[in-house]
Amino acid sequence: AAALALCIAENPGEPSAALAEYESRRLGRTTRLQEASRSRVHINHLADGPEQQNRDREFALSDPLVANGWIYAYDPESDRERRSEHPAPSR
């Protein structure tokens, strides 16, 4: 929502341009998130039993918030500033 709000604020009166910018900014991140989610489908949905118990033991030894920090640390303002300093090449 914050990223979309920034795009709308930067393109007032031009909703198509705002949405195109939003898509451009978010596509790489959302693709990465979907890929991470899909790669865990087997691990996250184990039936009760030895595999599930081993998985749970491994989970108990790590901090999933640290392992997935890139998801929670995202700052749309910083991302916008970084993009303005280093714009993507034109297609």
Biopython code that builds the backbone (N, CA, C, O; Angstrom):
import numpy as np
from Bio.PDB.StructureBuilder import StructureBuilder

atoms = [
    (1, "ALA", "N", (0.822, -1.188, 0.000)),
    (1, "ALA", "CA", (0.000, 0.000, 0.000)),
    (1, "ALA", "C", (0.872, 1.261, 0.000)),
    (1, "ALA", "O", (0.563, 2.235, -0.687)),
    (2, "ALA", "N", (1.949, 1.236, 0.764)),
    (2, "ALA", "CA", (2.824, 2.407, 0.827)),
    (2, "ALA", "C", (3.492, 2.657, -0.521)),
    (2, "ALA", "O", (3.614, 3.802, -0.954)),
    (3, "ALA", "N", (3.925, 1.587, -1.181)),
    (3, "ALA", "CA", (4.554, 1.745, -2.500)),
    (3, "ALA", "C", (3.560, 2.288, -3.510)),
    (3, "ALA", "O", (3.909, 3.143, -4.323)),
    (4, "LEU", "N", (2.332, 1.806, -3.469)),
    (4, "LEU", "CA", (1.298, 2.302, -4.383)),
    (4, "LEU", "C", (0.989, 3.767, -4.093)),
    (4, "LEU", "O", (0.830, 4.563, -5.019)),
    (5, "ALA", "N", (0.903, 4.125, -2.817)),
    (5, "ALA", "CA", (0.636, 5.521, -2.456)),
    (5, "ALA", "C", (1.735, 6.448, -2.973)),
    (5, "ALA", "O", (1.449, 7.550, -3.442)),
    (6, "LEU", "N", (2.982, 6.009, -2.889)),
    (6, "LEU", "CA", (4.092, 6.819, -3.410)),
    (6, "LEU", "C", (3.965, 7.010, -4.919)),
    (6, "LEU", "O", (4.187, 8.109, -5.429)),
    (7, "CYS", "N", (3.613, 5.956, -5.625)),
    (7, "CYS", "CA", (3.473, 6.047, -7.080)),
    (7, "CYS", "C", (2.328, 6.980, -7.466)),
    (7, "CYS", "O", (2.444, 7.744, -8.424)),
    (8, "ILE", "N", (1.243, 6.921, -6.736)),
    (8, "ILE", "CA", (0.109, 7.807, -7.013)),
    (8, "ILE", "C", (0.487, 9.249, -6.720)),
    (8, "ILE", "O", (0.134, 10.157, -7.474)),
    (9, "ALA", "N", (1.214, 9.460, -5.610)),
    (9, "ALA", "CA", (1.638, 10.820, -5.252)),
    (9, "ALA", "C", (2.590, 11.400, -6.289)),
    (9, "ALA", "O", (2.588, 12.608, -6.527)),
    (10, "GLU", "N", (3.395, 10.556, -6.903)),
    (10, "GLU", "CA", (4.355, 11.020, -7.907)),
    (10, "GLU", "C", (3.693, 11.248, -9.270)),
    (10, "GLU", "O", (4.250, 11.941, -10.122)),
    (11, "ASN", "N", (2.524, 10.675, -9.474)),
    (11, "ASN", "CA", (1.823, 10.781, -10.752)),
    (11, "ASN", "C", (0.366, 11.198, -10.544)),
    (11, "ASN", "O", (-0.539, 10.527, -11.040)),
    (12, "PRO", "N", (0.124, 12.296, -9.817)),
    (12, "PRO", "CA", (-1.263, 12.681, -9.567)),
    (12, "PRO", "C", (-1.971, 12.995, -10.884)),
    (12, "PRO", "O", (-1.417, 13.652, -11.766)),
    (13, "GLY", "N", (-3.169, 12.526, -10.989)),
    (13, "GLY", "CA", (-3.945, 12.780, -12.199)),
    (13, "GLY", "C", (-3.608, 11.851, -13.349)),
    (13, "GLY", "O", (-4.208, 11.943, -14.420)),
    (14, "GLU", "N", (-2.642, 10.948, -13.135)),
    (14, "GLU", "CA", (-2.254, 9.993, -14.177)),
    (14, "GLU", "C", (-2.261, 8.578, -13.591)),
    (14, "GLU", "O", (-1.202, 7.990, -13.375)),
    (15, "PRO", "N", (-3.451, 8.034, -13.335)),
    (15, "PRO", "CA", (-3.510, 6.716, -12.689)),
    (15, "PRO", "C", (-2.833, 5.607, -13.493)),
    (15, "PRO", "O", (-2.247, 4.697, -12.907)),
    (16, "SER", "N", (-2.904, 5.667, -14.812)),
    (16, "SER", "CA", (-2.240, 4.625, -15.623)),
    (16, "SER", "C", (-0.731, 4.667, -15.429)),
    (16, "SER", "O", (-0.093, 3.622, -15.306)),
    (17, "ALA", "N", (-0.157, 5.865, -15.400)),
    (17, "ALA", "CA", (1.285, 6.005, -15.184)),
    (17, "ALA", "C", (1.659, 5.548, -13.772)),
    (17, "ALA", "O", (2.690, 4.904, -13.581)),
    (18, "ALA", "N", (0.826, 5.878, -12.790)),
    (18, "ALA", "CA", (1.092, 5.474, -11.405)),
    (18, "ALA", "C", (1.081, 3.952, -11.279)),
    (18, "ALA", "O", (1.951, 3.379, -10.623)),
    (19, "LEU", "N", (0.112, 3.300, -11.896)),
    (19, "LEU", "CA", (0.032, 1.845, -11.821)),
    (19, "LEU", "C", (1.181, 1.172, -12.567)),
    (19, "LEU", "O", (1.693, 0.146, -12.120)),
    (20, "ALA", "N", (1.585, 1.739, -13.691)),
    (20, "ALA", "CA", (2.720, 1.184, -14.431)),
    (20, "ALA", "C", (3.995, 1.298, -13.598)),
    (20, "ALA", "O", (4.795, 0.363, -13.558)),
    (21, "GLU", "N", (4.186, 2.424, -12.942)),
    (21, "GLU", "CA", (5.363, 2.611, -12.081)),
    (21, "GLU", "C", (5.316, 1.648, -10.898)),
    (21, "GLU", "O", (6.332, 1.059, -10.530)),
    (22, "TYR", "N", (4.146, 1.491, -10.312)),
    (22, "TYR", "CA", (3.969, 0.561, -9.194)),
    (22, "TYR", "C", (4.352, -0.859, -9.622)),
    (22, "TYR", "O", (5.082, -1.553, -8.914)),
    (23, "GLU", "N", (3.859, -1.277, -10.772)),
    (23, "GLU", "CA", (4.183, -2.613, -11.277)),
    (23, "GLU", "C", (5.689, -2.751, -11.487)),
    (23, "GLU", "O", (6.280, -3.765, -11.117)),
    (24, "SER", "N", (6.296, -1.753, -12.069)),
    (24, "SER", "CA", (7.734, -1.780, -12.321)),
    (24, "SER", "C", (8.525, -1.919, -11.022)),
    (24, "SER", "O", (9.489, -2.681, -10.953)),
    (25, "ARG", "N", (8.114, -1.183, -10.003)),
    (25, "ARG", "CA", (8.819, -1.211, -8.722)),
    (25, "ARG", "C", (8.629, -2.527, -7.984)),
    (25, "ARG", "O", (9.542, -2.995, -7.303)),
    (26, "ARG", "N", (7.468, -3.121, -8.114)),
    (26, "ARG", "CA", (7.123, -4.275, -7.288)),
    (26, "ARG", "C", (7.378, -5.628, -7.941)),
    (26, "ARG", "O", (7.448, -6.636, -7.239)),
    (27, "LEU", "N", (7.517, -5.677, -9.247)),
    (27, "LEU", "CA", (7.585, -6.955, -9.945)),
    (27, "LEU", "C", (8.728, -7.855, -9.466)),
    (27, "LEU", "O", (8.505, -9.035, -9.197)),
    (28, "GLY", "N", (9.917, -7.332, -9.356)),
    (28, "GLY", "CA", (11.049, -8.149, -8.925)),
    (28, "GLY", "C", (10.864, -8.695, -7.519)),
    (28, "GLY", "O", (11.126, -9.869, -7.258)),
    (29, "ARG", "N", (10.415, -7.840, -6.623)),
    (29, "ARG", "CA", (10.223, -8.256, -5.225)),
    (29, "ARG", "C", (9.109, -9.281, -5.080)),
    (29, "ARG", "O", (9.274, -10.282, -4.383)),
    (30, "THR", "N", (7.987, -9.041, -5.727)),
    (30, "THR", "CA", (6.872, -9.981, -5.601)),
    (30, "THR", "C", (7.190, -11.310, -6.277)),
    (30, "THR", "O", (6.746, -12.362, -5.817)),
    (31, "THR", "N", (7.956, -11.268, -7.364)),
    (31, "THR", "CA", (8.382, -12.511, -8.015)),
    (31, "THR", "C", (9.264, -13.316, -7.059)),
    (31, "THR", "O", (9.083, -14.523, -6.905)),
    (32, "ARG", "N", (10.208, -12.644, -6.427)),
    (32, "ARG", "CA", (11.099, -13.319, -5.477)),
    (32, "ARG", "C", (10.303, -13.931, -4.322)),
    (32, "ARG", "O", (10.596, -15.045, -3.887)),
    (33, "LEU", "N", (9.310, -13.214, -3.832)),
    (33, "LEU", "CA", (8.493, -13.707, -2.728)),
    (33, "LEU", "C", (7.679, -14.933, -3.147)),
    (33, "LEU", "O", (7.582, -15.899, -2.390)),
    (34, "GLN", "N", (7.103, -14.899, -4.332)),
    (34, "GLN", "CA", (6.353, -16.057, -4.827)),
    (34, "GLN", "C", (7.263, -17.272, -5.000)),
    (34, "GLN", "O", (6.885, -18.390, -4.647)),
    (35, "GLU", "N", (8.448, -17.055, -5.536)),
    (35, "GLU", "CA", (9.390, -18.159, -5.722)),
    (35, "GLU", "C", (9.795, -18.762, -4.384)),
    (35, "GLU", "O", (9.891, -19.983, -4.261)),
    (36, "ALA", "N", (10.030, -17.930, -3.388)),
    (36, "ALA", "CA", (10.391, -18.420, -2.060)),
    (36, "ALA", "C", (9.246, -19.238, -1.465)),
    (36, "ALA", "O", (9.472, -20.282, -0.855)),
    (37, "SER", "N", (8.051, -18.768, -1.643)),
    (37, "SER", "CA", (6.882, -19.475, -1.125)),
    (37, "SER", "C", (6.708, -20.829, -1.811)),
    (37, "SER", "O", (6.496, -21.844, -1.148)),
    (38, "ARG", "N", (6.797, -20.838, -3.116)),
    (38, "ARG", "CA", (6.638, -22.099, -3.868)),
    (38, "ARG", "C", (7.719, -23.113, -3.518)),
    (38, "ARG", "O", (7.461, -24.317, -3.493)),
    (39, "SER", "N", (8.919, -22.634, -3.250)),
    (39, "SER", "CA", (10.012, -23.562, -2.954)),
    (39, "SER", "C", (9.819, -24.254, -1.611)),
    (39, "SER", "O", (10.488, -25.250, -1.333)),
    (40, "ARG", "N", (8.926, -23.751, -0.780)),
    (40, "ARG", "CA", (8.715, -24.310, 0.549)),
    (40, "ARG", "C", (7.444, -25.136, 0.661)),
    (40, "ARG", "O", (7.101, -25.588, 1.753)),
    (41, "VAL", "N", (6.740, -25.341, -0.441)),
    (41, "VAL", "CA", (5.447, -26.020, -0.371)),
    (41, "VAL", "C", (5.560, -27.399, 0.274)),
    (41, "VAL", "O", (4.713, -27.765, 1.089)),
    (42, "HIS", "N", (6.583, -28.165, -0.072)),
    (42, "HIS", "CA", (6.727, -29.504, 0.512)),
    (42, "HIS", "C", (7.063, -29.416, 2.003)),
    (42, "HIS", "O", (6.500, -30.152, 2.813)),
    (43, "ILE", "N", (7.964, -28.533, 2.354)),
    (43, "ILE", "CA", (8.398, -28.400, 3.754)),
    (43, "ILE", "C", (7.270, -27.891, 4.651)),
    (43, "ILE", "O", (7.117, -28.357, 5.780)),
    (44, "ASN", "N", (6.497, -26.957, 4.163)),
    (44, "ASN", "CA", (5.460, -26.339, 4.997)),
    (44, "ASN", "C", (4.232, -27.221, 5.191)),
    (44, "ASN", "O", (3.441, -26.981, 6.103)),
    (45, "HIS", "N", (4.064, -28.225, 4.360)),
    (45, "HIS", "CA", (2.826, -29.020, 4.410)),
    (45, "HIS", "C", (3.116, -30.507, 4.588)),
    (45, "HIS", "O", (2.542, -31.344, 3.891)),
    (46, "LEU", "N", (3.991, -30.827, 5.504)),
    (46, "LEU", "CA", (4.298, -32.222, 5.796)),
    (46, "LEU", "C", (3.215, -32.834, 6.682)),
    (46, "LEU", "O", (2.672, -32.181, 7.573)),
    (47, "ALA", "N", (2.921, -34.093, 6.414)),
    (47, "ALA", "CA", (2.006, -34.822, 7.297)),
    (47, "ALA", "C", (2.717, -35.080, 8.621)),
    (47, "ALA", "O", (3.946, -35.113, 8.679)),
    (48, "ASP", "N", (1.941, -35.262, 9.675)),
    (48, "ASP", "CA", (2.537, -35.600, 10.970)),
    (48, "ASP", "C", (3.396, -36.849, 10.828)),
    (48, "ASP", "O", (3.004, -37.815, 10.174)),
    (49, "GLY", "N", (4.565, -36.819, 11.442)),
    (49, "GLY", "CA", (5.457, -37.974, 11.369)),
    (49, "GLY", "C", (6.899, -37.549, 11.479)),
    (49, "GLY", "O", (7.182, -36.408, 11.845)),
    (50, "PRO", "N", (7.824, -38.449, 11.169)),
    (50, "PRO", "CA", (9.257, -38.173, 11.350)),
    (50, "PRO", "C", (9.758, -36.969, 10.557)),
    (50, "PRO", "O", (10.520, -36.160, 11.085)),
    (51, "GLU", "N", (9.342, -36.838, 9.295)),
    (51, "GLU", "CA", (9.799, -35.679, 8.496)),
    (51, "GLU", "C", (9.337, -34.371, 9.119)),
    (51, "GLU", "O", (10.100, -33.411, 9.220)),
    (52, "GLN", "N", (8.092, -34.349, 9.528)),
    (52, "GLN", "CA", (7.527, -33.142, 10.156)),
    (52, "GLN", "C", (8.238, -32.847, 11.472)),
    (52, "GLN", "O", (8.500, -31.685, 11.780)),
    (53, "GLN", "N", (8.549, -33.867, 12.245)),
    (53, "GLN", "CA", (9.230, -33.666, 13.525)),
    (53, "GLN", "C", (10.654, -33.154, 13.310)),
    (53, "GLN", "O", (11.119, -32.288, 14.051)),
    (54, "ASN", "N", (11.346, -33.685, 12.301)),
    (54, "ASN", "CA", (12.684, -33.184, 11.976)),
    (54, "ASN", "C", (12.631, -31.730, 11.532)),
    (54, "ASN", "O", (13.464, -30.918, 11.936)),
    (55, "ARG", "N", (11.648, -31.407, 10.698)),
    (55, "ARG", "CA", (11.483, -30.019, 10.252)),
    (55, "ARG", "C", (11.259, -29.093, 11.442)),
    (55, "ARG", "O", (11.859, -28.023, 11.534)),
    (56, "ASP", "N", (10.389, -29.519, 12.347)),
    (56, "ASP", "CA", (10.085, -28.682, 13.510)),
    (56, "ASP", "C", (11.308, -28.489, 14.405)),
    (56, "ASP", "O", (11.499, -27.415, 14.975)),
    (57, "ARG", "N", (12.138, -29.531, 14.528)),
    (57, "ARG", "CA", (13.378, -29.392, 15.304)),
    (57, "ARG", "C", (14.306, -28.373, 14.637)),
    (57, "ARG", "O", (14.907, -27.538, 15.312)),
    (58, "GLU", "N", (14.416, -28.447, 13.319)),
    (58, "GLU", "CA", (15.261, -27.489, 12.596)),
    (58, "GLU", "C", (14.728, -26.067, 12.743)),
    (58, "GLU", "O", (15.502, -25.128, 12.928)),
    (59, "PHE", "N", (13.428, -25.909, 12.662)),
    (59, "PHE", "CA", (12.823, -24.586, 12.849)),
    (59, "PHE", "C", (13.134, -24.027, 14.232)),
    (59, "PHE", "O", (13.380, -22.831, 14.386)),
    (60, "ALA", "N", (13.122, -24.894, 15.232)),
    (60, "ALA", "CA", (13.362, -24.447, 16.606)),
    (60, "ALA", "C", (14.787, -23.944, 16.804)),
    (60, "ALA", "O", (15.056, -23.193, 17.742)),
    (61, "LEU", "N", (15.705, -24.356, 15.922)),
    (61, "LEU", "CA", (17.102, -23.949, 16.052)),
    (61, "LEU", "C", (17.434, -22.653, 15.321)),
    (61, "LEU", "O", (18.552, -22.148, 15.422)),
    (62, "SER", "N", (16.471, -22.117, 14.591)),
    (62, "SER", "CA", (16.749, -20.902, 13.820)),
    (62, "SER", "C", (15.642, -19.883, 14.048)),
    (62, "SER", "O", (14.594, -20.188, 14.618)),
    (63, "ASP", "N", (15.901, -18.688, 13.595)),
    (63, "ASP", "CA", (14.918, -17.616, 13.695)),
    (63, "ASP", "C", (14.405, -17.308, 12.294)),
    (63, "ASP", "O", (15.127, -16.718, 11.490)),
    (64, "PRO", "N", (13.160, -17.701, 11.986)),
    (64, "PRO", "CA", (12.645, -17.478, 10.629)),
    (64, "PRO", "C", (12.563, -15.997, 10.260)),
    (64, "PRO", "O", (12.604, -15.658, 9.077)),
    (65, "LEU", "N", (12.449, -15.125, 11.232)),
    (65, "LEU", "CA", (12.413, -13.695, 10.921)),
    (65, "LEU", "C", (13.764, -13.215, 10.408)),
    (65, "LEU", "O", (13.820, -12.338, 9.546)),
    (66, "VAL", "N", (14.839, -13.771, 10.918)),
    (66, "VAL", "CA", (16.166, -13.413, 10.436)),
    (66, "VAL", "C", (16.366, -13.965, 9.024)),
    (66, "VAL", "O", (16.845, -13.263, 8.133)),
    (67, "ALA", "N", (15.995, -15.224, 8.837)),
    (67, "ALA", "CA", (16.164, -15.854, 7.527)),
    (67, "ALA", "C", (15.354, -15.157, 6.444)),
    (67, "ALA", "O", (15.727, -15.183, 5.272)),
    (68, "ASN", "N", (14.253, -14.538, 6.830)),
    (68, "ASN", "CA", (13.380, -13.857, 5.872)),
    (68, "ASN", "C", (13.361, -12.351, 6.098)),
    (68, "ASN", "O", (12.384, -11.674, 5.777)),
    (69, "GLY", "N", (14.441, -11.846, 6.649)),
    (69, "GLY", "CA", (14.514, -10.427, 6.973)),
    (69, "GLY", "C", (14.273, -9.512, 5.789)),
    (69, "GLY", "O", (13.732, -8.419, 5.959)),
    (70, "TRP", "N", (14.663, -9.932, 4.587)),
    (70, "TRP", "CA", (14.476, -9.098, 3.396)),
    (70, "TRP", "C", (12.992, -8.798, 3.160)),
    (70, "TRP", "O", (12.649, -7.772, 2.572)),
    (71, "ILE", "N", (12.117, -9.692, 3.618)),
    (71, "ILE", "CA", (10.676, -9.457, 3.439)),
    (71, "ILE", "C", (10.217, -8.333, 4.366)),
    (71, "ILE", "O", (9.517, -7.412, 3.945)),
    (72, "TYR", "N", (10.619, -8.420, 5.623)),
    (72, "TYR", "CA", (10.106, -7.507, 6.646)),
    (72, "TYR", "C", (10.854, -6.184, 6.711)),
    (72, "TYR", "O", (10.345, -5.215, 7.275)),
    (73, "ALA", "N", (12.034, -6.129, 6.152)),
    (73, "ALA", "CA", (12.839, -4.908, 6.223)),
    (73, "ALA", "C", (12.579, -3.958, 5.060)),
    (73, "ALA", "O", (13.185, -2.889, 4.997)),
    (74, "TYR", "N", (11.708, -4.319, 4.156)),
    (74, "TYR", "CA", (11.460, -3.490, 2.972)),
    (74, "TYR", "C", (10.934, -2.110, 3.364)),
    (74, "TYR", "O", (10.033, -1.986, 4.194)),
    (75, "ASP", "N", (11.507, -1.088, 2.756)),
    (75, "ASP", "CA", (11.102, 0.297, 2.993)),
    (75, "ASP", "C", (10.836, 0.944, 1.635)),
    (75, "ASP", "O", (11.783, 1.223, 0.901)),
    (76, "PRO", "N", (9.581, 1.187, 1.284)),
    (76, "PRO", "CA", (9.287, 1.746, -0.034)),
    (76, "PRO", "C", (9.903, 3.124, -0.273)),
    (76, "PRO", "O", (10.240, 3.451, -1.411)),
    (77, "GLU", "N", (10.056, 3.931, 0.765)),
    (77, "GLU", "CA", (10.698, 5.245, 0.610)),
    (77, "GLU", "C", (12.163, 5.081, 0.191)),
    (77, "GLU", "O", (12.625, 5.742, -0.739)),
    (78, "SER", "N", (12.882, 4.202, 0.880)),
    (78, "SER", "CA", (14.281, 3.969, 0.533)),
    (78, "SER", "C", (14.415, 3.378, -0.861)),
    (78, "SER", "O", (15.327, 3.733, -1.607)),
    (79, "ASP", "N", (13.509, 2.479, -1.209)),
    (79, "ASP", "CA", (13.522, 1.875, -2.536)),
    (79, "ASP", "C", (13.307, 2.942, -3.605)),
    (79, "ASP", "O", (13.973, 2.928, -4.640)),
    (80, "ARG", "N", (12.389, 3.858, -3.363)),
    (80, "ARG", "CA", (12.115, 4.947, -4.308)),
    (80, "ARG", "C", (13.353, 5.821, -4.472)),
    (80, "ARG", "O", (13.724, 6.172, -5.592)),
    (81, "GLU", "N", (13.991, 6.171, -3.360)),
    (81, "GLU", "CA", (15.192, 7.015, -3.420)),
    (81, "GLU", "C", (16.321, 6.304, -4.172)),
    (81, "GLU", "O", (17.008, 6.916, -4.990)),
    (82, "ARG", "N", (16.508, 5.023, -3.893)),
    (82, "ARG", "CA", (17.555, 4.256, -4.569)),
    (82, "ARG", "C", (17.280, 4.209, -6.069)),
    (82, "ARG", "O", (18.200, 4.349, -6.875)),
    (83, "ARG", "N", (16.028, 4.014, -6.443)),
    (83, "ARG", "CA", (15.686, 3.964, -7.870)),
    (83, "ARG", "C", (15.897, 5.305, -8.544)),
    (83, "ARG", "O", (16.284, 5.357, -9.712)),
    (84, "SER", "N", (15.648, 6.387, -7.830)),
    (84, "SER", "CA", (15.835, 7.703, -8.453)),
    (84, "SER", "C", (17.324, 8.014, -8.627)),
    (84, "SER", "O", (17.709, 8.725, -9.556)),
    (85, "GLU", "N", (18.165, 7.476, -7.726)),
    (85, "GLU", "CA", (19.614, 7.676, -7.847)),
    (85, "GLU", "C", (20.235, 6.762, -8.905)),
    (85, "GLU", "O", (21.236, 7.114, -9.529)),
    (86, "HIS", "N", (19.632, 5.583, -9.101)),
    (86, "HIS", "CA", (20.158, 4.589, -10.047)),
    (86, "HIS", "C", (18.997, 4.060, -10.895)),
    (86, "HIS", "O", (18.552, 2.929, -10.700)),
    (87, "PRO", "N", (18.510, 4.866, -11.827)),
    (87, "PRO", "CA", (17.369, 4.423, -12.635)),
    (87, "PRO", "C", (17.727, 3.212, -13.495)),
    (87, "PRO", "O", (18.867, 3.039, -13.926)),
    (88, "ALA", "N", (16.712, 2.387, -13.727)),
    (88, "ALA", "CA", (16.898, 1.214, -14.582)),
    (88, "ALA", "C", (17.099, 1.661, -16.020)),
    (88, "ALA", "O", (16.545, 2.679, -16.435)),
    (89, "PRO", "N", (17.886, 0.913, -16.786)),
    (89, "PRO", "CA", (18.073, 1.281, -18.194)),
    (89, "PRO", "C", (16.762, 1.205, -18.962)),
    (89, "PRO", "O", (15.903, 0.380, -18.650)),
    (90, "SER", "N", (16.609, 2.051, -19.953)),
    (90, "SER", "CA", (15.399, 2.025, -20.765)),
    (90, "SER", "C", (15.366, 0.767, -21.596)),
    (90, "SER", "O", (16.400, 0.226, -21.986)),
    (91, "ARG", "N", (14.150, 0.308, -21.860)),
    (91, "ARG", "CA", (13.990, -0.888, -22.691)),
    (91, "ARG", "C", (13.884, -0.522, -24.128)),
    (91, "ARG", "O", (13.745, -1.400, -24.980)),
]
sb = StructureBuilder()
sb.init_structure("model")
sb.init_model(0)
sb.init_chain("A")
sb.init_seg("    ")
for serial, (resi, resn, name, xyz) in enumerate(atoms, 1):
    if name == "N":
        sb.init_residue(resn, " ", resi, " ")
    sb.init_atom(name, np.array(xyz, "f"), 0.0, 1.0, " ", f" {name:<3s}", serial, name[0])
structure = sb.get_structure()
